[in-house]
Amino acid sequence: MSVLYIALPVAILLALAAVIAFVWTVSRGQYDDLDTPALRMLEDDERRRPRHRPATKNETSLREEADHPDDSRQQ
């Protein structure tokens, strides 16, 4: 019976600490967005970039025409 004098205040203190922790986390916004953090780990850190490939002759001539439109008409 004497253990209740120790166990009951400890239980009340633990319950009070849990309530204070819950109120603190709610006030800090811990439960505002529950979906996004779970999906964030599925995204890549870096966006995939297309690999650099050498330009073909057709692409090179198109770029030259775009850079110097007057030169290509004179030829």
CHARMM internal coordinates of N, CA and C (Angstrom, degrees):
IC EDIT
DIST 1 N 1 CA 1.4505
DIST 1 CA 1 C 1.5233
ANGL 1 N 1 CA 1 C 111.32
DIST 1 C 2 N 1.2862
ANGL 1 CA 1 C 2 N 115.14
DIHE 1 N 1 CA 1 C 2 N -30.94
DIST 2 N 2 CA 1.4659
ANGL 1 C 2 N 2 CA 117.74
DIHE 1 CA 1 C 2 N 2 CA -178.13
DIST 2 CA 2 C 1.5340
ANGL 2 N 2 CA 2 C 112.23
DIHE 1 C 2 N 2 CA 2 C -71.01
DIST 2 C 3 N 1.3337
ANGL 2 CA 2 C 3 N 117.42
DIHE 2 N 2 CA 2 C 3 N -19.34
DIST 3 N 3 CA 1.4674
ANGL 2 C 3 N 3 CA 120.60
DIHE 2 CA 2 C 3 N 3 CA 178.60
DIST 3 CA 3 C 1.5231
ANGL 3 N 3 CA 3 C 111.18
DIHE 2 C 3 N 3 CA 3 C -67.78
DIST 3 C 4 N 1.3076
ANGL 3 CA 3 C 4 N 117.52
DIHE 3 N 3 CA 3 C 4 N -24.27
DIST 4 N 4 CA 1.4675
ANGL 3 C 4 N 4 CA 120.79
DIHE 3 CA 3 C 4 N 4 CA 178.14
DIST 4 CA 4 C 1.5266
ANGL 4 N 4 CA 4 C 111.48
DIHE 3 C 4 N 4 CA 4 C -65.83
DIST 4 C 5 N 1.3089
ANGL 4 CA 4 C 5 N 117.49
DIHE 4 N 4 CA 4 C 5 N -28.20
DIST 5 N 5 CA 1.4641
ANGL 4 C 5 N 5 CA 120.17
DIHE 4 CA 4 C 5 N 5 CA 179.06
DIST 5 CA 5 C 1.5383
ANGL 5 N 5 CA 5 C 111.15
DIHE 4 C 5 N 5 CA 5 C -67.63
DIST 5 C 6 N 1.3122
ANGL 5 CA 5 C 6 N 115.92
DIHE 5 N 5 CA 5 C 6 N -22.88
DIST 6 N 6 CA 1.4723
ANGL 5 C 6 N 6 CA 120.30
DIHE 5 CA 5 C 6 N 6 CA 177.78
DIST 6 CA 6 C 1.5286
ANGL 6 N 6 CA 6 C 110.86
DIHE 5 C 6 N 6 CA 6 C -99.25
DIST 6 C 7 N 1.3033
ANGL 6 CA 6 C 7 N 117.54
DIHE 6 N 6 CA 6 C 7 N -42.59
DIST 7 N 7 CA 1.4666
ANGL 6 C 7 N 7 CA 121.45
DIHE 6 CA 6 C 7 N 7 CA -174.60
DIST 7 CA 7 C 1.5276
ANGL 7 N 7 CA 7 C 112.29
DIHE 6 C 7 N 7 CA 7 C -69.95
DIST 7 C 8 N 1.3033
ANGL 7 CA 7 C 8 N 117.17
DIHE 7 N 7 CA 7 C 8 N -37.38
DIST 8 N 8 CA 1.4660
ANGL 7 C 8 N 8 CA 119.64
DIHE 7 CA 7 C 8 N 8 CA -177.73
DIST 8 CA 8 C 1.5340
ANGL 8 N 8 CA 8 C 111.93
DIHE 7 C 8 N 8 CA 8 C -67.20
DIST 8 C 9 N 1.3218
ANGL 8 CA 8 C 9 N 121.10
DIHE 8 N 8 CA 8 C 9 N -47.59
DIST 9 N 9 CA 1.4685
ANGL 8 C 9 N 9 CA 119.09
DIHE 8 CA 8 C 9 N 9 CA 176.22
DIST 9 CA 9 C 1.5276
ANGL 9 N 9 CA 9 C 112.90
DIHE 8 C 9 N 9 CA 9 C -64.02
DIST 9 C 10 N 1.3323
ANGL 9 CA 9 C 10 N 117.75
DIHE 9 N 9 CA 9 C 10 N -35.64
DIST 10 N 10 CA 1.4622
ANGL 9 C 10 N 10 CA 120.10
DIHE 9 CA 9 C 10 N 10 CA 177.93
DIST 10 CA 10 C 1.5294
ANGL 10 N 10 CA 10 C 109.78
DIHE 9 C 10 N 10 CA 10 C -64.73
DIST 10 C 11 N 1.3169
ANGL 10 CA 10 C 11 N 118.48
DIHE 10 N 10 CA 10 C 11 N -42.10
DIST 11 N 11 CA 1.4625
ANGL 10 C 11 N 11 CA 122.07
DIHE 10 CA 10 C 11 N 11 CA 178.66
DIST 11 CA 11 C 1.5271
ANGL 11 N 11 CA 11 C 111.03
DIHE 10 C 11 N 11 CA 11 C -64.23
DIST 11 C 12 N 1.3088
ANGL 11 CA 11 C 12 N 116.34
DIHE 11 N 11 CA 11 C 12 N -40.35
DIST 12 N 12 CA 1.4653
ANGL 11 C 12 N 12 CA 119.73
DIHE 11 CA 11 C 12 N 12 CA 178.67
DIST 12 CA 12 C 1.5275
ANGL 12 N 12 CA 12 C 110.14
DIHE 11 C 12 N 12 CA 12 C -66.37
DIST 12 C 13 N 1.3130
ANGL 12 CA 12 C 13 N 117.81
DIHE 12 N 12 CA 12 C 13 N -40.67
DIST 13 N 13 CA 1.4658
ANGL 12 C 13 N 13 CA 121.07
DIHE 12 CA 12 C 13 N 13 CA 178.41
DIST 13 CA 13 C 1.5282
ANGL 13 N 13 CA 13 C 111.16
DIHE 12 C 13 N 13 CA 13 C -65.09
DIST 13 C 14 N 1.3180
ANGL 13 CA 13 C 14 N 117.81
DIHE 13 N 13 CA 13 C 14 N -41.34
DIST 14 N 14 CA 1.4676
ANGL 13 C 14 N 14 CA 120.52
DIHE 13 CA 13 C 14 N 14 CA 178.16
DIST 14 CA 14 C 1.5306
ANGL 14 N 14 CA 14 C 111.43
DIHE 13 C 14 N 14 CA 14 C -65.39
DIST 14 C 15 N 1.3247
ANGL 14 CA 14 C 15 N 116.56
DIHE 14 N 14 CA 14 C 15 N -40.84
DIST 15 N 15 CA 1.4623
ANGL 14 C 15 N 15 CA 119.57
DIHE 14 CA 14 C 15 N 15 CA 177.80
DIST 15 CA 15 C 1.5232
ANGL 15 N 15 CA 15 C 110.73
DIHE 14 C 15 N 15 CA 15 C -65.57
DIST 15 C 16 N 1.3099
ANGL 15 CA 15 C 16 N 117.05
DIHE 15 N 15 CA 15 C 16 N -40.81
DIST 16 N 16 CA 1.4602
ANGL 15 C 16 N 16 CA 120.88
DIHE 15 CA 15 C 16 N 16 CA 178.07
DIST 16 CA 16 C 1.5237
ANGL 16 N 16 CA 16 C 110.89
DIHE 15 C 16 N 16 CA 16 C -64.22
DIST 16 C 17 N 1.3285
ANGL 16 CA 16 C 17 N 117.15
DIHE 16 N 16 CA 16 C 17 N -40.81
DIST 17 N 17 CA 1.4711
ANGL 16 C 17 N 17 CA 120.66
DIHE 16 CA 16 C 17 N 17 CA 177.55
DIST 17 CA 17 C 1.5246
ANGL 17 N 17 CA 17 C 111.31
DIHE 16 C 17 N 17 CA 17 C -64.05
DIST 17 C 18 N 1.3277
ANGL 17 CA 17 C 18 N 116.91
DIHE 17 N 17 CA 17 C 18 N -38.44
DIST 18 N 18 CA 1.4690
ANGL 17 C 18 N 18 CA 120.17
DIHE 17 CA 17 C 18 N 18 CA 178.87
DIST 18 CA 18 C 1.5263
ANGL 18 N 18 CA 18 C 110.70
DIHE 17 C 18 N 18 CA 18 C -66.77
DIST 18 C 19 N 1.3095
ANGL 18 CA 18 C 19 N 117.61
DIHE 18 N 18 CA 18 C 19 N -40.92
DIST 19 N 19 CA 1.4755
ANGL 18 C 19 N 19 CA 120.57
DIHE 18 CA 18 C 19 N 19 CA 178.93
DIST 19 CA 19 C 1.5213
ANGL 19 N 19 CA 19 C 110.01
DIHE 18 C 19 N 19 CA 19 C -65.75
DIST 19 C 20 N 1.3169
ANGL 19 CA 19 C 20 N 117.62
DIHE 19 N 19 CA 19 C 20 N -42.41
DIST 20 N 20 CA 1.4738
ANGL 19 C 20 N 20 CA 120.83
DIHE 19 CA 19 C 20 N 20 CA 179.25
DIST 20 CA 20 C 1.5331
ANGL 20 N 20 CA 20 C 109.96
DIHE 19 C 20 N 20 CA 20 C -64.35
DIST 20 C 21 N 1.3215
ANGL 20 CA 20 C 21 N 117.94
DIHE 20 N 20 CA 20 C 21 N -41.59
DIST 21 N 21 CA 1.4598
ANGL 20 C 21 N 21 CA 120.87
DIHE 20 CA 20 C 21 N 21 CA 178.98
DIST 21 CA 21 C 1.5212
ANGL 21 N 21 CA 21 C 111.08
DIHE 20 C 21 N 21 CA 21 C -64.63
DIST 21 C 22 N 1.3195
ANGL 21 CA 21 C 22 N 117.09
DIHE 21 N 21 CA 21 C 22 N -39.74
DIST 22 N 22 CA 1.4674
ANGL 21 C 22 N 22 CA 120.42
DIHE 21 CA 21 C 22 N 22 CA 179.03
DIST 22 CA 22 C 1.5212
ANGL 22 N 22 CA 22 C 110.62
DIHE 21 C 22 N 22 CA 22 C -65.42
DIST 22 C 23 N 1.3216
ANGL 22 CA 22 C 23 N 117.47
DIHE 22 N 22 CA 22 C 23 N -45.64
DIST 23 N 23 CA 1.4686
ANGL 22 C 23 N 23 CA 120.44
DIHE 22 CA 22 C 23 N 23 CA 179.61
DIST 23 CA 23 C 1.5275
ANGL 23 N 23 CA 23 C 110.08
DIHE 22 C 23 N 23 CA 23 C -63.50
DIST 23 C 24 N 1.3121
ANGL 23 CA 23 C 24 N 117.72
DIHE 23 N 23 CA 23 C 24 N -38.85
DIST 24 N 24 CA 1.4651
ANGL 23 C 24 N 24 CA 121.17
DIHE 23 CA 23 C 24 N 24 CA -179.99
DIST 24 CA 24 C 1.5306
ANGL 24 N 24 CA 24 C 111.07
DIHE 23 C 24 N 24 CA 24 C -65.26
DIST 24 C 25 N 1.3485
ANGL 24 CA 24 C 25 N 117.45
DIHE 24 N 24 CA 24 C 25 N -43.11
DIST 25 N 25 CA 1.4653
ANGL 24 C 25 N 25 CA 119.37
DIHE 24 CA 24 C 25 N 25 CA -179.77
DIST 25 CA 25 C 1.5219
ANGL 25 N 25 CA 25 C 111.73
DIHE 24 C 25 N 25 CA 25 C -68.76
DIST 25 C 26 N 1.3160
ANGL 25 CA 25 C 26 N 117.75
DIHE 25 N 25 CA 25 C 26 N -36.03
DIST 26 N 26 CA 1.4712
ANGL 25 C 26 N 26 CA 119.88
DIHE 25 CA 25 C 26 N 26 CA 177.17
DIST 26 CA 26 C 1.5201
ANGL 26 N 26 CA 26 C 110.24
DIHE 25 C 26 N 26 CA 26 C -66.40
DIST 26 C 27 N 1.3226
ANGL 26 CA 26 C 27 N 117.44
DIHE 26 N 26 CA 26 C 27 N -40.01
DIST 27 N 27 CA 1.4669
ANGL 26 C 27 N 27 CA 119.80
DIHE 26 CA 26 C 27 N 27 CA -179.72
DIST 27 CA 27 C 1.5221
ANGL 27 N 27 CA 27 C 111.48
DIHE 26 C 27 N 27 CA 27 C -69.43
DIST 27 C 28 N 1.3456
ANGL 27 CA 27 C 28 N 119.15
DIHE 27 N 27 CA 27 C 28 N -24.72
DIST 28 N 28 CA 1.4634
ANGL 27 C 28 N 28 CA 122.53
DIHE 27 CA 27 C 28 N 28 CA 178.16
DIST 28 CA 28 C 1.5284
ANGL 28 N 28 CA 28 C 113.06
DIHE 27 C 28 N 28 CA 28 C -87.09
DIST 28 C 29 N 1.3256
ANGL 28 CA 28 C 29 N 117.19
DIHE 28 N 28 CA 28 C 29 N -4.57
DIST 29 N 29 CA 1.4571
ANGL 28 C 29 N 29 CA 119.99
DIHE 28 CA 28 C 29 N 29 CA 176.17
DIST 29 CA 29 C 1.5153
ANGL 29 N 29 CA 29 C 114.46
DIHE 28 C 29 N 29 CA 29 C 84.92
DIST 29 C 30 N 1.3089
ANGL 29 CA 29 C 30 N 118.49
DIHE 29 N 29 CA 29 C 30 N 24.56
DIST 30 N 30 CA 1.4598
ANGL 29 C 30 N 30 CA 120.85
DIHE 29 CA 29 C 30 N 30 CA -179.29
DIST 30 CA 30 C 1.5247
ANGL 30 N 30 CA 30 C 112.61
DIHE 29 C 30 N 30 CA 30 C -67.05
DIST 30 C 31 N 1.3142
ANGL 30 CA 30 C 31 N 118.43
DIHE 30 N 30 CA 30 C 31 N -25.46
DIST 31 N 31 CA 1.4675
ANGL 30 C 31 N 31 CA 121.17
DIHE 30 CA 30 C 31 N 31 CA -176.41
DIST 31 CA 31 C 1.5163
ANGL 31 N 31 CA 31 C 112.55
DIHE 30 C 31 N 31 CA 31 C -108.46
DIST 31 C 32 N 1.3225
ANGL 31 CA 31 C 32 N 117.62
DIHE 31 N 31 CA 31 C 32 N 15.20
DIST 32 N 32 CA 1.4597
ANGL 31 C 32 N 32 CA 120.04
DIHE 31 CA 31 C 32 N 32 CA -178.58
DIST 32 CA 32 C 1.5237
ANGL 32 N 32 CA 32 C 111.95
DIHE 31 C 32 N 32 CA 32 C -70.32
DIST 32 C 33 N 1.3190
ANGL 32 CA 32 C 33 N 118.06
DIHE 32 N 32 CA 32 C 33 N -47.06
DIST 33 N 33 CA 1.4603
ANGL 32 C 33 N 33 CA 121.50
DIHE 32 CA 32 C 33 N 33 CA -177.34
DIST 33 CA 33 C 1.5209
ANGL 33 N 33 CA 33 C 108.48
DIHE 32 C 33 N 33 CA 33 C -125.61
DIST 33 C 34 N 1.3105
ANGL 33 CA 33 C 34 N 116.06
DIHE 33 N 33 CA 33 C 34 N 103.10
DIST 34 N 34 CA 1.4644
ANGL 33 C 34 N 34 CA 120.39
DIHE 33 CA 33 C 34 N 34 CA -177.15
DIST 34 CA 34 C 1.5210
ANGL 34 N 34 CA 34 C 112.63
DIHE 33 C 34 N 34 CA 34 C -95.80
DIST 34 C 35 N 1.3287
ANGL 34 CA 34 C 35 N 118.81
DIHE 34 N 34 CA 34 C 35 N -15.10
DIST 35 N 35 CA 1.4640
ANGL 34 C 35 N 35 CA 121.31
DIHE 34 CA 34 C 35 N 35 CA -175.37
DIST 35 CA 35 C 1.5236
ANGL 35 N 35 CA 35 C 113.38
DIHE 34 C 35 N 35 CA 35 C -90.49
DIST 35 C 36 N 1.3090
ANGL 35 CA 35 C 36 N 118.17
DIHE 35 N 35 CA 35 C 36 N -42.52
DIST 36 N 36 CA 1.4652
ANGL 35 C 36 N 36 CA 121.12
DIHE 35 CA 35 C 36 N 36 CA -173.15
DIST 36 CA 36 C 1.5288
ANGL 36 N 36 CA 36 C 113.74
DIHE 35 C 36 N 36 CA 36 C -62.85
DIST 36 C 37 N 1.3240
ANGL 36 CA 36 C 37 N 121.11
DIHE 36 N 36 CA 36 C 37 N -44.96
DIST 37 N 37 CA 1.4701
ANGL 36 C 37 N 37 CA 118.57
DIHE 36 CA 36 C 37 N 37 CA 179.76
DIST 37 CA 37 C 1.5349
ANGL 37 N 37 CA 37 C 113.25
DIHE 36 C 37 N 37 CA 37 C -61.18
DIST 37 C 38 N 1.3035
ANGL 37 CA 37 C 38 N 117.71
DIHE 37 N 37 CA 37 C 38 N -31.24
DIST 38 N 38 CA 1.4627
ANGL 37 C 38 N 38 CA 119.50
DIHE 37 CA 37 C 38 N 38 CA 178.70
DIST 38 CA 38 C 1.5232
ANGL 38 N 38 CA 38 C 111.30
DIHE 37 C 38 N 38 CA 38 C -70.74
DIST 38 C 39 N 1.3262
ANGL 38 CA 38 C 39 N 118.05
DIHE 38 N 38 CA 38 C 39 N -30.99
DIST 39 N 39 CA 1.4591
ANGL 38 C 39 N 39 CA 121.13
DIHE 38 CA 38 C 39 N 39 CA -179.28
DIST 39 CA 39 C 1.5204
ANGL 39 N 39 CA 39 C 112.02
DIHE 38 C 39 N 39 CA 39 C -88.34
DIST 39 C 40 N 1.3307
ANGL 39 CA 39 C 40 N 118.06
DIHE 39 N 39 CA 39 C 40 N -19.71
DIST 40 N 40 CA 1.4672
ANGL 39 C 40 N 40 CA 121.22
DIHE 39 CA 39 C 40 N 40 CA -176.72
DIST 40 CA 40 C 1.5192
ANGL 40 N 40 CA 40 C 111.38
DIHE 39 C 40 N 40 CA 40 C -63.96
DIST 40 C 41 N 1.3123
ANGL 40 CA 40 C 41 N 118.36
DIHE 40 N 40 CA 40 C 41 N -31.03
DIST 41 N 41 CA 1.4646
ANGL 40 C 41 N 41 CA 119.95
DIHE 40 CA 40 C 41 N 41 CA -178.59
DIST 41 CA 41 C 1.5208
ANGL 41 N 41 CA 41 C 111.89
DIHE 40 C 41 N 41 CA 41 C -71.53
DIST 41 C 42 N 1.3273
ANGL 41 CA 41 C 42 N 117.76
DIHE 41 N 41 CA 41 C 42 N -17.00
DIST 42 N 42 CA 1.4547
ANGL 41 C 42 N 42 CA 120.98
DIHE 41 CA 41 C 42 N 42 CA 179.99
DIST 42 CA 42 C 1.5237
ANGL 42 N 42 CA 42 C 112.14
DIHE 41 C 42 N 42 CA 42 C -83.31
DIST 42 C 43 N 1.3163
ANGL 42 CA 42 C 43 N 117.53
DIHE 42 N 42 CA 42 C 43 N -17.90
DIST 43 N 43 CA 1.4563
ANGL 42 C 43 N 43 CA 120.44
DIHE 42 CA 42 C 43 N 43 CA -179.43
DIST 43 CA 43 C 1.5177
ANGL 43 N 43 CA 43 C 109.80
DIHE 42 C 43 N 43 CA 43 C -82.81
DIST 43 C 44 N 1.3227
ANGL 43 CA 43 C 44 N 115.75
DIHE 43 N 43 CA 43 C 44 N 150.40
DIST 44 N 44 CA 1.4530
ANGL 43 C 44 N 44 CA 120.72
DIHE 43 CA 43 C 44 N 44 CA 176.17
DIST 44 CA 44 C 1.5115
ANGL 44 N 44 CA 44 C 109.52
DIHE 43 C 44 N 44 CA 44 C -74.39
DIST 44 C 45 N 1.3259
ANGL 44 CA 44 C 45 N 115.25
DIHE 44 N 44 CA 44 C 45 N 149.85
DIST 45 N 45 CA 1.4588
ANGL 44 C 45 N 45 CA 118.94
DIHE 44 CA 44 C 45 N 45 CA 177.82
DIST 45 CA 45 C 1.5143
ANGL 45 N 45 CA 45 C 111.03
DIHE 44 C 45 N 45 CA 45 C -68.88
DIST 45 C 46 N 1.3000
ANGL 45 CA 45 C 46 N 116.23
DIHE 45 N 45 CA 45 C 46 N -41.51
DIST 46 N 46 CA 1.4535
ANGL 45 C 46 N 46 CA 120.24
DIHE 45 CA 45 C 46 N 46 CA 179.56
DIST 46 CA 46 C 1.5172
ANGL 46 N 46 CA 46 C 108.62
DIHE 45 C 46 N 46 CA 46 C -112.18
DIST 46 C 47 N 1.2855
ANGL 46 CA 46 C 47 N 114.39
DIHE 46 N 46 CA 46 C 47 N 140.07
DIST 47 N 47 CA 1.4621
ANGL 46 C 47 N 47 CA 118.79
DIHE 46 CA 46 C 47 N 47 CA 176.14
DIST 47 CA 47 C 1.5217
ANGL 47 N 47 CA 47 C 108.11
DIHE 46 C 47 N 47 CA 47 C -70.72
DIST 47 C 48 N 1.3021
ANGL 47 CA 47 C 48 N 114.57
DIHE 47 N 47 CA 47 C 48 N 140.02
DIST 48 N 48 CA 1.4633
ANGL 47 C 48 N 48 CA 117.94
DIHE 47 CA 47 C 48 N 48 CA 179.81
DIST 48 CA 48 C 1.5160
ANGL 48 N 48 CA 48 C 109.47
DIHE 47 C 48 N 48 CA 48 C -70.76
DIST 48 C 49 N 1.2730
ANGL 48 CA 48 C 49 N 113.43
DIHE 48 N 48 CA 48 C 49 N 129.76
DIST 49 N 49 CA 1.4580
ANGL 48 C 49 N 49 CA 120.06
DIHE 48 CA 48 C 49 N 49 CA 177.25
DIST 49 CA 49 C 1.5173
ANGL 49 N 49 CA 49 C 108.12
DIHE 48 C 49 N 49 CA 49 C -103.10
DIST 49 C 50 N 1.2974
ANGL 49 CA 49 C 50 N 116.62
DIHE 49 N 49 CA 49 C 50 N 147.36
DIST 50 N 50 CA 1.4743
ANGL 49 C 50 N 50 CA 117.18
DIHE 49 CA 49 C 50 N 50 CA 175.65
DIST 50 CA 50 C 1.5205
ANGL 50 N 50 CA 50 C 109.26
DIHE 49 C 50 N 50 CA 50 C -67.41
DIST 50 C 51 N 1.2896
ANGL 50 CA 50 C 51 N 114.84
DIHE 50 N 50 CA 50 C 51 N 140.17
DIST 51 N 51 CA 1.4636
ANGL 50 C 51 N 51 CA 119.22
DIHE 50 CA 50 C 51 N 51 CA -179.80
DIST 51 CA 51 C 1.5169
ANGL 51 N 51 CA 51 C 109.73
DIHE 50 C 51 N 51 CA 51 C -66.57
DIST 51 C 52 N 1.3009
ANGL 51 CA 51 C 52 N 113.74
DIHE 51 N 51 CA 51 C 52 N 144.67
DIST 52 N 52 CA 1.4553
ANGL 51 C 52 N 52 CA 118.78
DIHE 51 CA 51 C 52 N 52 CA 178.70
DIST 52 CA 52 C 1.5140
ANGL 52 N 52 CA 52 C 108.89
DIHE 51 C 52 N 52 CA 52 C -74.61
DIST 52 C 53 N 1.2841
ANGL 52 CA 52 C 53 N 115.67
DIHE 52 N 52 CA 52 C 53 N 125.95
DIST 53 N 53 CA 1.4545
ANGL 52 C 53 N 53 CA 119.85
DIHE 52 CA 52 C 53 N 53 CA 178.06
DIST 53 CA 53 C 1.5343
ANGL 53 N 53 CA 53 C 106.80
DIHE 52 C 53 N 53 CA 53 C -125.20
DIST 53 C 54 N 1.2878
ANGL 53 CA 53 C 54 N 116.23
DIHE 53 N 53 CA 53 C 54 N 148.42
DIST 54 N 54 CA 1.4595
ANGL 53 C 54 N 54 CA 117.83
DIHE 53 CA 53 C 54 N 54 CA 179.89
DIST 54 CA 54 C 1.5221
ANGL 54 N 54 CA 54 C 110.69
DIHE 53 C 54 N 54 CA 54 C -65.36
DIST 54 C 55 N 1.3114
ANGL 54 CA 54 C 55 N 114.47
DIHE 54 N 54 CA 54 C 55 N 143.89
DIST 55 N 55 CA 1.4585
ANGL 54 C 55 N 55 CA 119.42
DIHE 54 CA 54 C 55 N 55 CA -178.82
DIST 55 CA 55 C 1.5197
ANGL 55 N 55 CA 55 C 110.53
DIHE 54 C 55 N 55 CA 55 C -73.98
DIST 55 C 56 N 1.2975
ANGL 55 CA 55 C 56 N 115.64
DIHE 55 N 55 CA 55 C 56 N 142.85
DIST 56 N 56 CA 1.4635
ANGL 55 C 56 N 56 CA 119.96
DIHE 55 CA 55 C 56 N 56 CA 176.44
DIST 56 CA 56 C 1.5277
ANGL 56 N 56 CA 56 C 108.67
DIHE 55 C 56 N 56 CA 56 C -78.32
DIST 56 C 57 N 1.3233
ANGL 56 CA 56 C 57 N 115.71
DIHE 56 N 56 CA 56 C 57 N 170.96
DIST 57 N 57 CA 1.4613
ANGL 56 C 57 N 57 CA 119.87
DIHE 56 CA 56 C 57 N 57 CA -178.98
DIST 57 CA 57 C 1.5227
ANGL 57 N 57 CA 57 C 111.09
DIHE 56 C 57 N 57 CA 57 C -62.18
DIST 57 C 58 N 1.3042
ANGL 57 CA 57 C 58 N 116.50
DIHE 57 N 57 CA 57 C 58 N -40.11
DIST 58 N 58 CA 1.4604
ANGL 57 C 58 N 58 CA 120.50
DIHE 57 CA 57 C 58 N 58 CA -179.70
DIST 58 CA 58 C 1.5247
ANGL 58 N 58 CA 58 C 110.56
DIHE 57 C 58 N 58 CA 58 C -63.10
DIST 58 C 59 N 1.3423
ANGL 58 CA 58 C 59 N 117.58
DIHE 58 N 58 CA 58 C 59 N -43.34
DIST 59 N 59 CA 1.4683
ANGL 58 C 59 N 59 CA 120.61
DIHE 58 CA 58 C 59 N 59 CA 179.00
DIST 59 CA 59 C 1.5198
ANGL 59 N 59 CA 59 C 110.88
DIHE 58 C 59 N 59 CA 59 C -66.22
DIST 59 C 60 N 1.3390
ANGL 59 CA 59 C 60 N 116.67
DIHE 59 N 59 CA 59 C 60 N -38.60
DIST 60 N 60 CA 1.4576
ANGL 59 C 60 N 60 CA 120.31
DIHE 59 CA 59 C 60 N 60 CA 179.09
DIST 60 CA 60 C 1.5180
ANGL 60 N 60 CA 60 C 110.97
DIHE 59 C 60 N 60 CA 60 C -63.73
DIST 60 C 61 N 1.3266
ANGL 60 CA 60 C 61 N 117.32
DIHE 60 N 60 CA 60 C 61 N -43.39
DIST 61 N 61 CA 1.4686
ANGL 60 C 61 N 61 CA 119.30
DIHE 60 CA 60 C 61 N 61 CA 179.86
DIST 61 CA 61 C 1.5191
ANGL 61 N 61 CA 61 C 110.96
DIHE 60 C 61 N 61 CA 61 C -67.84
DIST 61 C 62 N 1.3170
ANGL 61 CA 61 C 62 N 117.82
DIHE 61 N 61 CA 61 C 62 N -36.13
DIST 62 N 62 CA 1.4598
ANGL 61 C 62 N 62 CA 120.01
DIHE 61 CA 61 C 62 N 62 CA 177.59
DIST 62 CA 62 C 1.5259
ANGL 62 N 62 CA 62 C 110.83
DIHE 61 C 62 N 62 CA 62 C -64.89
DIST 62 C 63 N 1.3492
ANGL 62 CA 62 C 63 N 116.30
DIHE 62 N 62 CA 62 C 63 N -39.09
DIST 63 N 63 CA 1.4611
ANGL 62 C 63 N 63 CA 119.17
DIHE 62 CA 62 C 63 N 63 CA 178.38
DIST 63 CA 63 C 1.5241
ANGL 63 N 63 CA 63 C 110.92
DIHE 62 C 63 N 63 CA 63 C -66.15
DIST 63 C 64 N 1.3350
ANGL 63 CA 63 C 64 N 115.99
DIHE 63 N 63 CA 63 C 64 N -40.51
DIST 64 N 64 CA 1.4680
ANGL 63 C 64 N 64 CA 119.10
DIHE 63 CA 63 C 64 N 64 CA 179.45
DIST 64 CA 64 C 1.5230
ANGL 64 N 64 CA 64 C 110.28
DIHE 63 C 64 N 64 CA 64 C -64.80
DIST 64 C 65 N 1.3104
ANGL 64 CA 64 C 65 N 116.81
DIHE 64 N 64 CA 64 C 65 N -38.66
DIST 65 N 65 CA 1.4589
ANGL 64 C 65 N 65 CA 119.50
DIHE 64 CA 64 C 65 N 65 CA 177.50
DIST 65 CA 65 C 1.5192
ANGL 65 N 65 CA 65 C 111.39
DIHE 64 C 65 N 65 CA 65 C -66.26
DIST 65 C 66 N 1.3077
ANGL 65 CA 65 C 66 N 116.25
DIHE 65 N 65 CA 65 C 66 N -36.93
DIST 66 N 66 CA 1.4601
ANGL 65 C 66 N 66 CA 118.96
DIHE 65 CA 65 C 66 N 66 CA 179.15
DIST 66 CA 66 C 1.5252
ANGL 66 N 66 CA 66 C 111.07
DIHE 65 C 66 N 66 CA 66 C -70.31
DIST 66 C 67 N 1.3441
ANGL 66 CA 66 C 67 N 116.42
DIHE 66 N 66 CA 66 C 67 N -35.83
DIST 67 N 67 CA 1.4658
ANGL 66 C 67 N 67 CA 119.36
DIHE 66 CA 66 C 67 N 67 CA 179.93
DIST 67 CA 67 C 1.5170
ANGL 67 N 67 CA 67 C 111.89
DIHE 66 C 67 N 67 CA 67 C -73.76
DIST 67 C 68 N 1.3389
ANGL 67 CA 67 C 68 N 117.33
DIHE 67 N 67 CA 67 C 68 N -39.20
DIST 68 N 68 CA 1.4636
ANGL 67 C 68 N 68 CA 121.74
DIHE 67 CA 67 C 68 N 68 CA -177.31
DIST 68 CA 68 C 1.5276
ANGL 68 N 68 CA 68 C 109.31
DIHE 67 C 68 N 68 CA 68 C -128.52
DIST 68 C 69 N 1.2920
ANGL 68 CA 68 C 69 N 118.78
DIHE 68 N 68 CA 68 C 69 N 77.88
DIST 69 N 69 CA 1.4624
ANGL 68 C 69 N 69 CA 119.90
DIHE 68 CA 68 C 69 N 69 CA -175.36
DIST 69 CA 69 C 1.5354
ANGL 69 N 69 CA 69 C 112.56
DIHE 68 C 69 N 69 CA 69 C -67.80
DIST 69 C 70 N 1.2996
ANGL 69 CA 69 C 70 N 119.21
DIHE 69 N 69 CA 69 C 70 N -29.95
DIST 70 N 70 CA 1.4708
ANGL 69 C 70 N 70 CA 120.90
DIHE 69 CA 69 C 70 N 70 CA -178.43
DIST 70 CA 70 C 1.5172
ANGL 70 N 70 CA 70 C 111.39
DIHE 69 C 70 N 70 CA 70 C -73.60
DIST 70 C 71 N 1.3374
ANGL 70 CA 70 C 71 N 118.26
DIHE 70 N 70 CA 70 C 71 N -34.86
DIST 71 N 71 CA 1.4578
ANGL 70 C 71 N 71 CA 121.97
DIHE 70 CA 70 C 71 N 71 CA -179.00
DIST 71 CA 71 C 1.5274
ANGL 71 N 71 CA 71 C 111.98
DIHE 70 C 71 N 71 CA 71 C -64.86
DIST 71 C 72 N 1.3005
ANGL 71 CA 71 C 72 N 117.77
DIHE 71 N 71 CA 71 C 72 N -38.31
DIST 72 N 72 CA 1.4560
ANGL 71 C 72 N 72 CA 120.11
DIHE 71 CA 71 C 72 N 72 CA -177.27
DIST 72 CA 72 C 1.5259
ANGL 72 N 72 CA 72 C 111.29
DIHE 71 C 72 N 72 CA 72 C -71.93
DIST 72 C 73 N 1.3085
ANGL 72 CA 72 C 73 N 118.81
DIHE 72 N 72 CA 72 C 73 N -28.26
DIST 73 N 73 CA 1.4710
ANGL 72 C 73 N 73 CA 121.11
DIHE 72 CA 72 C 73 N 73 CA 179.63
DIST 73 CA 73 C 1.5304
ANGL 73 N 73 CA 73 C 111.44
DIHE 72 C 73 N 73 CA 73 C -76.28
DIST 73 C 74 N 1.3217
ANGL 73 CA 73 C 74 N 117.28
DIHE 73 N 73 CA 73 C 74 N -29.25
DIST 74 N 74 CA 1.4463
ANGL 73 C 74 N 74 CA 120.14
DIHE 73 CA 73 C 74 N 74 CA -177.05
DIST 74 CA 74 C 1.5129
ANGL 74 N 74 CA 74 C 112.14
DIHE 73 C 74 N 74 CA 74 C -73.68
DIST 74 C 75 N 1.3205
ANGL 74 CA 74 C 75 N 118.09
DIHE 74 N 74 CA 74 C 75 N -23.71
DIST 75 N 75 CA 1.4595
ANGL 74 C 75 N 75 CA 119.73
DIHE 74 CA 74 C 75 N 75 CA -177.34
DIST 75 CA 75 C 1.4437
ANGL 75 N 75 CA 75 C 110.76
DIHE 74 C 75 N 75 CA 75 C -75.61
END
COOR INIT
IC SEED 1 N 1 CA 1 C
IC BUILD
